[in-house]
Amino acid sequence: MKEFLEFVIRQLVEFPDEVMISEIPSGKMTIFKLQLRQSDVGRIIGRNGQTIHAIRALLASSAARHGQRASLEIVE
């Protein structure tokens, strides 16, 4: 899931080398914390939050296939 998330996010941002994703597992729940340049945060969130909502939906679907749950948080 982490590799998939990195691939999608790196395609959207202007500075892909500065994207850092940390994975925090706890039982069946995995929390992904996303750190990136401040100017790229808007690109990830998208207009009215549509982009981040779509990324979270894809992540949840991928996690469900493996019998897990996952969430994505943007760390500023």
N, C-alpha and C positions, 0 to 999 in steps of 0.2 A: 504494500500500500504506500509506503514511504517513497519508493522509487517512482510510482505513478504520480503521486502528488508533486514531487520535485519536477518531473517532466512537464506537467501541465503548467505549473507556476512559472518555471523558467521560460516558457514560451510566451508568457504574457507580459513580463516585466522588461524594463529597459536595461537594468543592470543584473543579469542572471547570476553573475559570479558572487554577488553579495547576498544571495538568498540562503538562509540557514533554516533548516527544519529539524526540530528536536522531537523525539518520540518518547512519550511517557506512558508505558503500559501499566494498567492496574486491573488485573483480572480479565474480564471480557471487554473492558473499555480501554481504548487507546486515545490519548490526547496528543494531537500534533500542534506544536507551537511554532509559528512562522515568524521569522525575523527578516526584515528586508529594509531597503532604503526608504526613507519617508516619502520621497517623490513617487515611489512605485506602489505605495499603499492604495492610492486611488485607482490604479489600474486593476488591482486585485479585487477591490470592493465593487467597482463598476457603477454604472448609473442605477440609482435606487437600490444598490446592493444585489443586483441581478447576477453578477459574475461570481461573487463569493457564495451566493445561494446555490448556484449551479455546481460549483466546486464541492461544496459540502454535500450536496445530493449525490454526486458521483462517488465521493469518499464513503458515504453511508452505504451506498449500494455495494461497493467493493468489499466493505467490511462485513456486510450481511452475508455475502457469499461464503465467507470464512467463518461464519457463526460468531462474529464479533460486533462491537459497536465502536464508532470512532467519531471524534469531533476535531474541529480545526479552530484554533485561536490565533489572532494576529497580535503579536507582542510589539509594542511601540517603544 
